[in-house]
Amino acid sequence: MPTHHTLLKLLQRWREEAGRAGHAIKRIAVAYEAAGDGFWLARWLWARDIEAYAIHPASVAVSREHRRAKTDRLDTELLPQA
């Protein structure tokens, strides 16, 4: 099964698990870093009522003065500032 179908099944499973735990999930939103041809997945997820935000790596602000660690956690902290 293609990876995007596996992702959809995983998101649906998490929604069901949350529902069984008493937490109704009204919306799912995902964000991921994508470049080149990675934006098709966002369109595919939107067509299935999942908010998807593909973030181009060049749009994440970084200081060019010093080398810094490159981690998703650090990028996530910087995104609201962009």
DAWOHU-V168314 format. One record per run of one state. SS is the DSSP state (@ for helix, = for strand, . for the rest). FROM is the first residue (numbers start at 1). LEN is the number of residues. If there is no record, write none. Layout:
# DAWOHU-V168314
((SS FROM LEN) (SS FROM LEN))
This chain:
# DAWOHU-V168314
((. 1 2) (@ 3 18) (. 21 8) (= 29 5) (. 34 6) (@ 40 7) (. 47 4) (= 51 5) (. 56 1) (@ 57 3) (. 60 12) (@ 72 8) (. 80 3))
